[in-house]
Amino acid sequence: MGEERDRGGRHGGLGRTGEGGARAVPRARTGCGDEAGDGGADTGSAAPAGHAAHSAYRERASRLSGAMLWTHATAGPARPVLPDGCTDLIWSEGLLLVAGPDTGPHLPDAAPPGTRHIGLRFAPGQGPAVFGVPARELRDLRVPLADLWPAAQVRELAGRMAAGGAPDRVLEETAVARLRTAAGPAARSARSAPPPRSGRTAAIAAALDRGRPVAEVARAVALGERQLHRHCLDAFGYGPKTLTRVLRFVRALGLARSGMPYAHVAACAGYADQAHLAREVKALAGAPMGVLLGSG
């Protein structure tokens, strides 16, 4: 089965970090091969590409496994948001917005300087259970949360966000409650940590992040290749081949940000050679690696 195409039509609106820089890339891993961790959910605390280190961007790990809470204040011209396989729930200026998984660079609308954005960035495959729709329906889109949830529920959440002193905590609590509801009665009654992504979804993300062939991944999670493709579209918004490309790009960007030479980045991230790396970066980010690093 061929990979899905970019649907192209995007709602205007906020990017993952408001000003438009890509969300934080993983901290560079120390070597090549199969490092520990589940890959797709591995996010670090470095400022995202497209933001200088002194930019007013902050993030911290959420108690929701693999998710990150972030805040950002607009300063300067908008920069593109780069694909990373994640989805976000964003609060800004009284609006609750959902950012779907991207297949290419997304340039958000300009916002006045000082505009504050607060977001909860979900690990790949985690967002659909929160939003209540398959990730494929959000691909390359920015949509109001009110398009996905009942209007009364969104108004109630917006009121809590506006009235409370910790809107990031409200976002997190809301997502945890939605995940518990999706997981069933046992999870709703539990007082322990919120349920993570399904084991199968996490295993798929980890295996594809390590560059495993699609057929091998399908066997490992007891699915046929067509079933795996459908599962990936629903969970991540991409087919498995596209998800592999996106996660490899995120990994390569993290390695390059650490100062690793591009030839070594290509080898460690799983590209055939440096030329392959350059083509993929240009295809997914719309600019060469040097431009991405220089902007941040």
Secondary structure, 3 states (H helix, E strand, C coil): CCCCCCCCCCCCCCECCECCCCCCCCCCCCCCCCCCCCCCCCCCCCCCCCCCCCCCEEEEECCCCCCEEEEEECCCCCCCECCCCCEEEEEECCEEEEECCCCCCECCCCCCCCCEEEEEEECCCCHHHHHCCCHHHHCCCEEEHHHCCCHHHHHHHHHHHHHCCCHHHHHHHHHHHHHHHHHCHHHHHCCCCCCCCCHHHHHHHHHHHCCCCHHHHHHHCCCCHHHHHHHHHHHHCCCHHHHHHHHHHHHHHHHHHCCCCHHHHHHHHCCCCHHHHHHHHHHHHCCCHHHHHHCC
